[in-house]
Amino acid sequence: MTKHSKSERERRAAESVRVAEIEAAWMGSVPAATAKQFTLAVEAARARGPEPRRPDMAPGTLPNPPRPGHEPKIPKDDPRGRPRRD
C-alpha cells in the first residue's frame, strides 16, 4: 500500500471537495429535465457494473473473422500422397 504525506492527503481531499462544488454548479446550470435524464442514465450505467474482461489475445487473432479473400487454407488430406520412408 502506498503511503502519502499529510500535505498530499490534504491536497487530494481539497481536490475532491472542489470537484464536488464544480459538479453541483454544473448540475444547477443544466435544465431540470436534462439533469433528471442524466441522473437516470448514470444510475443505469452504475447498476450495469463493469464490462467483463476481454480475453488476452494479440490483435487480429480469433474470434475476429479473417478478411474476405484471406481465409486460411484447408490442410490437404490426400490419401494418394507419397508414402514416407523412415
C-alpha positions, 0 to 999 in steps of 0.5 A, spaced: 500 500 500 502 506 498 503 511 503 502 519 502 504 525 506 499 529 510 500 535 505 498 530 499 492 527 503 490 534 504 491 536 497 487 530 494 481 531 499 481 539 497 481 536 490 475 532 491 471 537 495 472 542 489 470 537 484 464 536 488 462 544 488 464 544 480 459 538 479 453 541 483 454 548 479 454 544 473 448 540 475 444 547 477 446 550 470 443 544 466 435 544 465 431 540 470 429 535 465 436 534 462 439 533 469 433 528 471 435 524 464 442 524 466 441 522 473 437 516 470 442 514 465 448 514 470 444 510 475 443 505 469 450 505 467 452 504 475 447 498 476 450 495 469 457 494 473 463 493 469 464 490 462 467 483 463 474 482 461 476 481 454 480 475 453 488 476 452 489 475 445 494 479 440 490 483 435 487 480 429 487 473 432 480 469 433 474 470 434 475 476 429 473 473 422 479 473 417 478 478 411 474 476 405 479 473 400 484 471 406 481 465 409 486 460 411 487 454 407 484 447 408 490 442 410 490 437 404 488 430 406 490 426 400 490 419 401 494 418 394 500 422 397 507 419 397 508 414 402 514 416 407 520 412 408 523 412 415 
